[in-house]
Amino acid sequence: MSLLKKPVVLAISLAVAAAALYWFWPSAEPAGAGQAAAGKPGPGQRPAGQRPGGARPAMANNPWAMPVPVRVIEAGSTDLKVQIKAIGTVTPLNTVLVQSRVSGPLQQVFFEEGQKVEAGQLLAQIDPADYKVELAQAQGQKEQNIALLKSAEQDLERFAKLKEQNTIAAQQMNAQQALVSQLKGAIKSNQAAIDAAALQLSYTQIKAPISGRLGLRAVDPGNLIQANSAEGLVTITQSSPIAVVFTIPETQLQQVRSAFRAGSALSVEAWDRAEQIQLTSGTLTTLDNQIDIATGTLKLKAEFANQNEELFPNQFVNVRLNVAVQSGAVTIPQDAVQYGAQGTYVYMIDDNNKAQIRLLKLGAVDNGLVAVEEGLKAGDKVVLEGLDRLRPDREVEVIQDAPKG
């Protein structure tokens, strides 16, 4: 654009802007003397407060000035659980790696993977042939010594009669007595060898040491098993009862210890990962003996009957420890609570159907409800929905839920 055209374009732009201000901006020029007295606009003026094409819309028709539609709920009075929330891990009370105590070929397996077994139930059989031979050898040695003992005792009786007649030396009598005692000791040793061989033979039958659920089998039938092999045969995990280990911050330790020392069992609830479904409930059994200085937390253990196996070993759960119960607490839904620079507050509806801010002091939380220690009383109407357009003294329209039919 040339230099001559630029001033022309600028002048046209200024003229358009001046015209727009004239037609759309309310007149602030003083009217003529006679016209001002009559309240009429002066020459070239439009009536004050009007736009071209008609008067401005009245405030009553402005949607932002209309009463705000809200849904309210009354503060209730109920018995509220004082809970401590934590994250826990399901931990079996007992876990056993089943190992063979003797070596030999694995003949048979009498269980299915994942099966639930009872303590003492037969799980597997190792070839017992070698151990039966050892047992028979020990039994044969004992019988041999029993026969020798019987003969030695008979000789001792004859030597005793001859000694009374002074026909044998005392030394011969003493030697025979020593032989009888020696054979008796040998028989005791033989019996111990028999017991040891019988014990080894019994180990060829592998039995469940505890009740629980089996894992995956580590060795198949036909393989040679070594005694006390590190891989074992199978694992057994006790699933009923079962424990949950969780931690609490040390700031809550005194509250828990006071309730635990009171003597009554503290109930513990286990919830799923999304904290939507309560899986089961149990009781607090143990507090650890020291605080972890790295995290400032204390470990606690709760026990659950788990009859229907709602909890699974090493499962992640949300834990709610019920420390006490507040009777007659004023409660409101957590969703109604707002957070600002001055603290927590709610919008409540006064008698003039207007919204007012009420600062609160909150207490325990239980399943979506929060206790109000200061700021509300039972029956106060609290705004639950429609909070985004509210301000103090704003008129509201309470929306009622449609009846269910």
Order of alpha helices (4+ residues) and beta strands (2+ residues): alpha-alpha-beta-beta-beta-beta-beta-beta-beta-beta-alpha-alpha-beta-beta-beta-beta-beta-alpha-beta-beta-beta-beta-beta-beta-beta-beta-beta-beta-beta
